[in-house]
Each structure stands twice: as structure tokens, then as C-alpha cells.
Amino acid sequence: MRVVFLGPPGAGKGTQARRLADRYGIPQVATGDMLREAMASGSELGQRARAYVELGELVPDDVMLAVVEDRLRRPDAERGFVLDGFPRTLAQAEGLDDLLRRLGRRLDAVVLFQVPEETVVRRLAGRWTCPACGRVFHESYSPPRTPGVCDADGSPLVQREDDRPETVRRRLAVYAEQTAPVVEYYRARGLLHSVDGSQDPDAVAEAVEAVLRHLVEVR
């Protein structure tokens, strides 16, 4: 099973990717994890990625594709994988196809998690983080016992800049601009399947499973 999960920040891709990976014994391949691992390795590729990340710049498509290729060539990805949040640009989508052809593989499905903008803003803007231990709370879904204070160590909680409502809206605008061509690319190839990501996680998982059940024979 080789699947791509697309959707805006806060759509729940990571949660569903972990569920799918656990269910079928395939790796969850997430962009952020791959970059952190590459940079920690000290490899030439990791150093190239670090140069952009430390400047706060987007990692170029060719570097991202090289990071993805390194990950997909590992033995645990031979039976399949779930790509979480990649590709993000049309060039990355085309590059991924080229990579899979070279590996003698192909994508089975692309799942698009559709979530209204206000739902995403509410999900992300409600997150508060402990600067001491890194634990994340949510005003609605997992609030701290004492408002504004970490349950673990009593530190005052802070809101990351990325989670502020105005920042979330800017991120969503960038996502929509970048990803619209990717969505159409996969739609034209008959690979795209949409699910309602605004439901509770169990309902979303059932919708994803319904899509894949009819498409993929798990080996």
C-alpha cells in the first residue's frame, strides 16, 4: 500500500497517518520527521537541508525529493508507506512519480482531507505549549487542569507564533496556492479521493479505510 495524505495544516493528517501505519505495518513518512533525521545525521544531504531550515526558508524541491528518496529506499518501505504532507508542490508531485518509477513502484491512492478554514483555525489557535517540557494542550480538546499552566511542571503555557489565528490564516492561504495544482494533478490521474476531515478522528479513520478497502490489496 502506497498512499499520499494531503490536506491543510490542522486537518488531522498526522493522526490518520499514524493509525494507517500501525494498522498495516507500513512506515509513516512525514516531511518534518525526515528533515530532522537528515539534519541530525550530519550527512551532506542533511547539511544542505539545514542551511535552508536555519534561515527559515522553504527547502527546495530537489532537496526534499532527495530526502524522500533516501527514506523510501529503506527496507521497511518496500511493502508500502503513507506519505504525510508530501508532495506540497506540483514539481514535488512530478518528482515523486519519477522516483517511484525508478523504484519500480506506483502510488495506490491520494487522500485529500477537506476541512473548513474556520475549523482549522479553531483547532490550531486553541493549542498552547509548555516551553519547559514541550507538552501541548488544547483549550477545547485537551485543556490543562489549571488554565494557562502546564499540568506536568507548572510552567506558564505559551502560544507558538505558528498557532496564532492570523498566522494560521496566512499558512492556509499559502497551502491553498501551493497545493491546488497538486490536487488537480492527482485528480486528473484518477488517484484522488476526498474525505471529510472535520469529523471526529474515529469517523475520519473509517472514511479513509472505506476508500482504501476498495482500492488496495494489502500484501
C-alpha positions, 0 to 999 in steps of 0.5 A: 500500500502506497498512499499520499495524505494531503490536506491543510495544516490542522486537518488531522493528517498526522493522526490518520497517518499514524493509525494507517501505519500501525494498522498495516505495518507500513512506515509513516513518512512525514516531511518534518520527521525526515528533515530532522533525521537528515539534519541530525545525521550530519550527512551532506544531504542533511547539511544542505537541508539545514542551511535552508531550515536555519534561515527559515526558508522553504527547502527546495524541491530537489532537496526534499525529493532527495530526502524522500528518496533516501527514506523510501529506499529503506527496507521497511518501505518496500511493502508500502508507506503513507506519505504525510504532507508530501508532495506540497508542490506540483514539481514535488508531485512530478518528482515523486512519480519519477522516483517511484518509477525508478523504484519500480513502484506506483502510488495506490491512492491520494487522500485529500482531507477537506476541512473548513478554514474556520475549523482549522483555525479553531483547532490550531489557535486553541493549542498552547505549549509548555516551553519547559517540557514541550507538552501541548494542550488544547483549550477545547480538546485537551485543556490543562487542569489549571488554565494557562499552566502546564499540568506536568511542571507548572510552567506558564503555557505559551502560544507558538507564533505558528498557532496564532489565528492570523498566522494560521490564516496566512499558512492556509492561504499559502497551502491553498496556492501551493497545493491546488495544482497538486490536487488537480494533478492527482485528480486528473490521474484518477488517484484522488479521493476526498474525505471529510476531515472535520469529523471526529478522528474515529469517523475520519479513520473509517472514511479513509479505510472505506476508500482504501478497502476498495482500492488496495490489496494489502500484501 
